[in-house]
């Protein structure tokens, strides 16, 4: 060993751990251990601080859904009104009644414009802004406005560059939790959206909607030049390049003779 000297016994004791392999400070996130507390503190910076899973009873947040589920058990005794379907508990009967509509399929609040129905009145009010064009939430940076405050919050992260939702599998970060959850299905190969016609499953509902056009025959993307329609926008984009080449060919035929004069 090196004959290194120290000004205090505590510093020597801390240093001696390097030689005997003693690592008493362990990271609870990944299990990596360190000789000194300062080493652990520096290491913890690599783990995302965002805690996307929040307890609706007390507001406490967690990094993992399993931790939230375990925590929520402490509220069962505190709250007298328990949902018989999912086990979620509430402090008053009216809140439980409102929540139960999700399971019963009861949607008493209907939009007069498109007849879409909702479980709660607040959801209907937010939806109606689509028809009225009302966008009360405006970005202070670029003045872009939104129907919902959650949309504004997500948009503002474009300006700040904030991506608080990190994937524990690959370390990729996202600016909203829904993008993270959608991305996470790649790692676990979760495909919850299944086509009732052929059984093919997809990770996202939008992918299922696009796929179903094959069965329904719907082709919403139409070429303005010739009226040809396509299942997907990418098909239309690829087709339109034909017209671009035709236009360039015609322009060259017109301009080239005059250029020779």
C-alpha positions in Angstrom: 0.0 0.0 0.0 1.0 3.6 -0.5 2.3 5.5 2.6 -0.2 8.3 2.2 -0.7 10.6 5.2 -3.8 12.4 6.4 -4.5 15.3 8.8 -7.3 13.5 10.7 -8.3 9.9 11.6 -11.7 10.2 9.9 -10.1 11.1 6.6 -7.8 8.1 7.0 -10.7 5.8 7.8 -12.6 7.0 4.7 -9.5 6.5 2.5 -8.8 3.0 3.9 -12.1 1.8 2.5 -10.5 2.0 -1.0 -8.1 -0.7 0.0 -10.4 -3.1 1.9 -13.2 -2.9 -0.7 -15.8 -1.6 1.8 -18.6 0.1 -0.1 -21.3 0.9 2.5 -23.2 3.5 0.4 -25.5 1.8 -2.1 -27.8 3.4 -4.7 -31.4 2.3 -4.2 -32.1 2.8 -7.9 -29.6 0.5 -9.5 -27.7 -1.2 -6.6 -24.3 0.3 -7.4 -22.2 0.8 -4.2 -19.6 3.4 -3.3 -16.8 3.9 -0.7 -18.0 7.4 0.3 -21.3 9.2 0.6 -20.1 12.0 -1.7 -19.6 9.3 -4.4 -23.1 8.1 -4.1 -24.4 11.7 -4.1 -22.6 12.4 -7.4 -23.9 9.1 -8.9 -27.5 9.8 -8.1 -27.5 12.7 -10.6 -27.6 10.2 -13.5 -31.0 8.9 -12.4 -34.1 11.0 -13.5 -35.6 12.9 -10.6 -39.1 12.9 -12.2 -41.7 10.9 -10.4 -44.5 10.4 -12.8 -46.7 8.2 -10.7 -48.6 10.4 -8.2 -51.0 9.3 -5.5 -54.3 11.1 -6.0 -55.1 10.7 -2.3 -52.1 12.5 -0.8 -50.0 13.8 -3.7 -46.9 11.8 -2.9 -45.1 10.8 -6.1 -43.1 7.7 -7.1 -40.7 6.7 -9.9 -42.2 3.3 -10.3 -45.8 2.2 -10.6 -45.3 -0.7 -8.3 -44.1 1.7 -5.5 -47.3 3.7 -6.0 -49.5 0.6 -5.8 -47.8 -0.4 -2.6 -48.2 3.1 -1.1 -51.9 3.4 -1.9 -52.7 0.5 0.4 -52.2 2.8 3.4 -55.1 4.9 2.3 -57.6 2.1 2.2 -58.1 2.2 6.0 -58.3 6.0 5.9 -61.0 6.2 3.1 -64.4 4.7 3.7 -65.5 4.5 0.1 -63.9 1.8 -1.9 -64.4 1.1 -5.6 -65.4 -2.6 -6.0 -64.0 -2.8 -9.5 -60.5 -1.5 -9.2 -60.0 -1.1 -5.4 -59.4 2.6 -5.6 -60.6 4.4 -2.4 -62.2 7.8 -1.9 -63.0 10.1 1.1 -66.6 10.8 0.1 -69.4 8.9 -1.6 -69.9 11.5 -4.4 -66.3 11.2 -5.6 -66.7 7.4 -5.7 -70.0 7.8 -7.6 -68.3 10.0 -10.2 -65.3 7.6 -10.5 -67.6 4.6 -10.9 -68.9 6.0 -14.2 -65.6 4.9 -15.8 -66.4 1.3 -15.1 -70.1 1.3 -15.7 -69.8 3.1 -19.1 -72.2 5.8 -18.0 -71.6 9.0 -20.0 -74.3 11.4 -19.1 -72.7 14.5 -20.6 -73.2 14.7 -24.3 -71.9 17.2 -26.8 -74.7 18.9 -28.8 -72.4 19.3 -31.8 -71.0 15.8 -32.4 -72.9 13.7 -29.9 -69.7 12.5 -28.2 -70.4 11.6 -24.6 -68.3 11.9 -21.5 -68.2 10.6 -17.9 -67.7 14.0 -16.3 -68.9 17.5 -17.1 -65.4 19.0 -16.9 -64.4 16.6 -19.8 -67.3 17.8 -21.9 -66.4 21.5 -21.3 -62.8 20.8 -22.5 -64.1 18.9 -25.5 -66.5 21.7 -26.6 -63.6 24.1 -27.1 -62.8 22.1 -30.2 -66.1 23.2 -31.7 -66.0 26.8 -30.4 -62.4 27.3 -31.3 -61.7 28.6 -27.8 -58.0 28.3 -26.8 -57.6 30.0 -23.4 -54.1 28.7 -22.6 -51.4 30.7 -24.5 -47.7 30.2 -24.6 -45.8 33.3 -23.5 -42.8 32.4 -25.8 -44.5 32.0 -29.2 -48.2 33.0 -28.5 -49.5 29.6 -29.6 -52.7 28.8 -27.9 -54.3 25.5 -26.7 -57.6 24.1 -25.6 -56.2 22.5 -22.5 -53.6 23.5 -19.9 -51.9 20.0 -20.2 -51.3 20.7 -23.9 -49.7 24.1 -23.0 -47.5 22.5 -20.4 -46.3 19.9 -22.9 -45.7 22.5 -25.6 -43.7 24.8 -23.3 -41.1 22.0 -22.9 -40.2 22.5 -26.6 -38.9 26.0 -25.6 -37.2 24.9 -22.4 -35.9 21.6 -23.8 -37.1 19.9 -20.6 -37.6 16.1 -20.9 -38.4 15.0 -17.4 -39.7 11.5 -18.3 -36.8 9.0 -18.6 -36.9 5.4 -19.8 -35.3 3.1 -17.2 -34.4 0.6 -19.9 -32.4 2.7 -22.4 -32.1 6.1 -20.8 -34.1 7.9 -23.5 -36.0 11.0 -22.2 -39.4 12.4 -23.3 -41.3 15.7 -22.7 -44.5 14.0 -21.6 -45.4 10.8 -19.7 -47.7 9.4 -22.4 -44.7 9.4 -24.9 -42.6 7.5 -22.3 -45.3 4.9 -21.7 -45.8 4.5 -25.4 -42.0 4.1 -25.9 -41.7 1.6 -23.0 -43.9 -0.9 -24.9 -41.0 -1.4 -27.3 -38.9 -2.9 -24.5 -41.6 -5.2 -23.1 -43.2 -5.8 -26.6 -46.6 -4.8 -25.2 -49.2 -4.5 -28.0 -52.5 -3.8 -26.3 -54.4 -2.5 -29.4 -55.7 -5.5 -31.4 -57.6 -5.5 -34.7 -60.9 -7.4 -34.3 -60.8 -8.3 -38.0 -57.5 -10.1 -38.3 -56.1 -10.2 -34.8 -53.0 -8.1 -35.6 -51.9 -6.1 -32.5 -50.2 -2.7 -32.2 -48.4 -0.7 -29.6 -50.4 2.5 -30.3 -54.0 3.2 -30.9 -53.1 5.4 -33.9 -51.3 2.5 -35.6 -54.4 0.3 -35.1 -56.6 3.1 -36.6 -54.4 3.3 -39.7 -54.3 -0.5 -40.1 -58.1 -0.8 -39.9 -58.4 1.2 -43.1 -57.3 -1.9 -45.0 -60.4 -3.7 -43.8 -62.9 -0.7 -44.1 -61.5 0.4 -47.5 -61.3 4.0 -46.2 -58.8 6.1 -48.1 -58.8 9.6 -46.6 -55.7 11.0 -48.3 -56.7 12.1 -51.9 -54.5 13.6 -54.6 -55.9 16.9 -55.8 -54.4 16.5 -59.3 -55.9 13.1 -60.3 -58.3 12.2 -57.5 -56.4 9.0 -56.6 -56.8 8.1 -52.9 -54.6 6.4 -50.3 -54.9 4.6 -47.0 -51.9 6.6 -45.5 -50.4 10.0 -45.9 -47.1 8.5 -46.8 -48.7 6.8 -49.8 -50.1 10.2 -50.9 -46.7 11.9 -50.4 -44.9 9.3 -52.4 -47.5 9.6 -55.2 -47.3 13.4 -55.4 -43.6 13.1 -56.3 -44.8 11.8 -59.7 -46.5 15.1 -60.4 -43.5 17.0 -59.2 -41.3 15.2 -61.7 -43.9 15.7 -64.5 -44.0 19.4 -63.7 -40.2 19.8 -63.8 -40.1 17.9 -67.1 -42.8 20.2 -68.7 -41.0 23.3 -67.4 -37.7 22.1 -68.8 -39.2 21.4 -72.2 -40.6 25.0 -72.3 -37.5 26.8 -71.0 -34.7 24.8 -72.7 -35.6 25.9 -76.3 -35.7 29.5 -75.3 -32.4 29.1 -73.5 -30.7 27.9 -76.7 -31.6 31.1 -78.6 
